[in-house]
Amino acid sequence: MTSDGRGRRRRRIWLALGSNLDDREAHLRAAVAGLRADGIEVDRVSSLYETPPWGVVRQPAFLNAAVSGLTDLDARDLLILAKRLEAAEGRDFRAPRWTARPLDIDIALIEGETVDRTDLQVPHVLLGQRSFVLVPLAEVGGDVIHPQTGLRIASMRDLRPALERAEVVRVRGPEWAEG
């Protein structure tokens, strides 16, 4: 954690991004641009991966990525920002859980912080069960220690079943985020 010179705590965050409707890559680029426009200093962007759907399997394939950056937003404000960016891309929050959506932003980790509320859990409660999150997340934060498991993110990725990890297919390098 660092200070921004005005006494606010700046800390590193790691976010997981996904899209499986319409122009998936454009939705993800809009998310990165929106994070930057709202004061997140995004400095690491993973490659772009195509992945099968998780939870509800009868839907289009996803594009997934992860980003890391610095912010002075607390967990609640970060969640509000994520939901606002999702809404701007057309997400229907009334749709059933794990169904198709133009944009999904999950807070994977926040440096030095854990949150356990009904509307927000950080680290993300399903982080360790999702290769589609762990593979890109390991690119931008592989050495980060998960505060509950004590494992590095790269180790958590490597512990997922090989067949599941093989379904996470790299389609572009980190340059996707710049257009």
Secondary structure by P-SEA (a helix, b strand, c coil): cccccccbbbbbbbbbbbbcccaaaaaaaaaaaaaaaacccccccccbbbbcccccccccbbbbbbbbbbbcccaaaaaaaaaaaaaaacccccccccccccbbbbbcccccccccccccccccccccccaaaaaaaaacccccccccccccaaaaaaaccaaaaaacccccccccccc
